[in-house]
């Protein structure tokens, strides 16, 4: 099953998006990802990656 955006970003980028989004705002996550990796990921993409990470998490 292909999840939208799954192959567009590396595992590290998806993980970083989830971690940074959980720390605060999505705008802050976007800025942190760009600062850390040099890659600009849009706010909506960070939101989607965070949602995908939450779905994968077993509670």
Secondary structure, 3 states (H helix, E strand, C coil): CCCCCCCCCCHHHHHHHHHHHHHCCHHHHHHHHHHHHCCCCCHHHHHHHHHHHHHHCCC
